């Protein structure tokens, strides 16, 4: 399938290089590791050694000096081979972007080279049981303690904590302003710091990244752990949100491509009543419609990455791309399962186990309702609903 995306020479080479690695592992490797409670360390390490995990990070810190448009190719191609790596969004992209944009020179030198080569991982802790992802309502608090802080609170649905050395924690830090909003700060907290405990959240997700509740019980952090200027955490968080949305779209688009490739191959080969099932419009038209939706979502994601890399405001396009890609991937996956009939639910065909991660990407990292709120308020200039 050629599609609407026409790769540059560099992106075509990047896509082929990533695809060559992905084909050696494949969806069965990814799914088996996830079911066993393991990780995909071999794949991750090979991607890191090849420079693919840091292709978007600056060269001075061990990265490739490219942009999100390049890294989007990496994550989409992996997902298009049945391996949607959530950690690929979290560590090199969300926390990597925040540290790059706002970290001190020492923090950048300490963390970015390891993120770029895959040898170090840092995860992100914003969501809470009562606040969700509403950063204005977080209750985790940084209490003054000499030149540092003591963190107290709970974070919920934090991905990949068991794989990471540190977690980037969003916490209240200071007195409320006249509007009642409390300043936020970001802290790089070692996952093995005294007072940090975790509890696994059982889910139906067939992915290597596990979900956790994190508890911070009077956790002492020094001034060197603060990202950028204290009290400016809301601004710093936003440095990671557009990359998060764009790359979540890349995962969804890859899942959509994977599902349609499988469905088209099956529909060409499966013969019923002396004809391939793909010759029947009841099969071909829904697949064609799903293909249109996936390709339009890919265009939106490519445009969002282009705007972000050029320093323009990418918020609207990133939200649109994430919304469109999540819906398109679910449509493509559902129709692929339908095309396979009963085989669509068979583990052998590698489709049904992707359903929950595709569905997750419709809810996270930002729900479709919050995307619609953003579009209504900022694009259509309608009154805010919250």
Helices and strands as residue ranges (DSSP letters): H 9-35, H 41-49, G 59-61, H 68-80, H 86-89, I 90-95, H 96-102, H 105-117, E 122-125, G 135-137, E 141-145, E 148-159, G 161-163, E 166-176, E 182-190, E 196-201, E 211-221, G 223-225, H 233-269, E 271-272, E 275-276, G 277-279, H 281-309, H 315-340, G 341-345, G 347-349, G 352-354, H 355-363, H 368-374, I 375-379
